[in-house]
Amino acid sequence: MKHIVLTGGGTAGHVTPNIALIPKLQEAGYDISYIGSLDGIEKKLIEELGIPYYGIASGKLRRYFDLKNFSDPFRVLKGYAQAKKLLKTLHPDVIFSKGGFVTVPVVLAAKKYKIPTIIHESDMTPGLANKLCIPSATKVCCNFPETVKNLPEQKAVLTGTPIRKELLEGDSRKGLDFCGFTESKPVILIIGGSLGAASVNENIRKILPDLLKNFQVIHLCGKGKIDEAYQNLEGYVQYEYIKKELADLFAASDLVISRAGANAICEISALHKPNLLIPLSAKASRGDQILNARSFQKQGYSMVLEEEEITSQSLLNAIHELYANRDSYVKAMESSAHFDAISKIVGLIEDCASSSK
């Protein structure tokens, strides 16, 4: 039986594309193992699927001063030793890496054992972890045509992002019932990412009196970010995190407000949902979300509101403008050339697995 090791972690965006690949890989006859961090979000998500999970030490490589910069290189070295030991035992035919710092020891260990590795870079420009892994990779998959130019020519493949099949099969009626909503008003779904988004949460709550005159609001506000003062407000529901019912909530939504993480925006565009993107500012990140958002804005898929521009009024104005022009965004997304990313990536995996035998 063919054996693949999947790796990726740290945020949901580094795990969900791997999860999207699993059914197709099982169908293709792969035995699947997962290497992630010891206590990251990926551990719970993967174990729930019954996939063997192996945790290793991982350290973040920061571009700024932090005392952990002195200890984390040792964690990376420990992770490398653990990854080597695991790969020697698991003996996979191929590795698929979705990114995050936990993948660096795995990809480097795979190179030592000459195991072919496919990397997926979701953002417009590769993050530091993937930059370190690219020299050891056999192929590098990406989402944006602009990214191909920044990658080694013989390795780059434009694939798009694997989208979970169940996300495309939501039931609008079930979503409305789950929230206790009616069909009389349009629905806005707000997604702050797995960690939430403080400025978005705060400003959405400030404009709720105005917003609820015309809309119903589903607010995924992040762990520990529920505000009890708004718990019983008619037409407004808030959840820390939604997993099982997410497809139904998407189906019930007329507009989506989201961060501009690449996986999130690819899911939103695959569902043809008019969306307002609020990318993480360059102060709080390396600026990849800004580039992602601008690319989608340029293609006519999204409206963009920069973090620094958010006020209660600018947010309210943007929502009303988006709703008024929603059909043009839907049309642009429907006419775009969407990739069958899952089939394309599994095809690359098959080629690499065959070449390793």
Sequence and secondary structure as in RCSB ss.txt:
>XXXX:A:sequence
MKHIVLTGGGTAGHVTPNIALIPKLQEAGYDISYIGSLDGIEKKLIEELGIPYYGIASGKLRRYFDLKNFSDPFR
VLKGYAQAKKLLKTLHPDVIFSKGGFVTVPVVLAAKKYKIPTIIHESDMTPGLANKLCIPSATKVCCNFPETVKN
LPEQKAVLTGTPIRKELLEGDSRKGLDFCGFTESKPVILIIGGSLGAASVNENIRKILPDLLKNFQVIHLCGKGK
IDEAYQNLEGYVQYEYIKKELADLFAASDLVISRAGANAICEISALHKPNLLIPLSAKASRGDQILNARSFQKQG
YSMVLEEEEITSQSLLNAIHELYANRDSYVKAMESSAHFDAISKIVGLIEDCASSSK
>XXXX:A:secstr
 EEEEEE  SSGGGTHHHHHHHHHHHHTTEEEEEEEESSSHHHHHHHTTT  EEEE      SS  THHHHHHHH
HHHHHHHHHHHHHHH  SEEEE  STTHHHHHHHHHHTT  EEEEE SSS  HHHHHHGGG SEEEES HHHHTT
S TTTEEE      GGGGG  HHHHHHHHT  SSS EEEEE  TT  HHHHHHHHHTHHHHHHH EEEEE  TT 
  GGGTT TTEEEES  STTHHHHHHH SEEEE   HHHHHHHHHTT  EEE    TTTSSSHHHHHHHHHHHTT
SEEE  GGG  HHHHHHHHHHHHHTHHHHHHHHHHS    HHHHHHHHHHHHHHHH 
